[in-house]
Amino acid sequence: MQDGNGHKPNPGSQIRAVILDYGEVLCERPKPDALYRMAKVFGIELTRFLELYGGSRDPYDQGVMSAEKYWEAFACRADARVDREQIGQLRSLDTKMWSSTNAEMLQWVAMLDEAGLTIALLSNMQHDMAAYARKNFPWLRHFDHQILSCEVKLIKPDPAIFHESIGRIGTRPQEILFVDDRQANVDSARSTGIVAIRFENTEQLREELRKMQFRVLPPGVATVP
């Protein structure tokens, strides 16, 4: 599409809404010591824990498997057993290790809100983390929509969750910017017409948005909103 002068419009100038992922975008990557504590519950090496953790989360995050069933199945795959107390410990550790937020990105969220943009949270998030976030993260007030996999029973990178997001926001896909740290999710969002950027760090995101001539750039110095 071109404007009246035969030029393609800048994608940044069309954006009316921003969808943000939570894990490793609005929050920091889990620290190795937190992961190690969880691996220790099963008596397995950290590398084995990460292999099992990364490959088994979808049904849990999607809300089609309870926490108890998830951790019992995890233990079975790890050739271990867990009791009710250990499952409670794992649920607490799992939530805690995803609760350290990115101050620069949260300041940007506040700036987007102040600029009048519609903001949505789109996260593969299980019920424990969702409850914790709503109780402890006052910055969620900046979000017009919270689209969580455990509640909509859809999960990234399924394009259906992006169509769900587009419907809730109520604008055209090309007017939506999506930021996520996983390429599969970015590719799926783009397949629906959404403008998407893969997040590596705040500086990289700022540079990509600057090239798009997007009007609200993430800050360069972290301050808590």
Secondary structure, 3 states (H helix, E strand, C coil): CCCCCCCCCCHHHHCCEEEECCCCCCECCCCHHHHHHHHHHHCCCHHHHHHHHHCCCHHHHCCCCCHHHHHHHHHHHCCCCCCHHHHHHHHHHHHHHCCCECHHHHHHHHHHHHCCCEEEEEECCCHHHHHHHHHHCHHHHHCCEEEEHHHHCCCCCCHHHHHHHHHHHCCCHHHEEEEECCHHHHHHHHHCCCEEEECCCHHHHHHHHHHHCCCCCCCCCCCCC
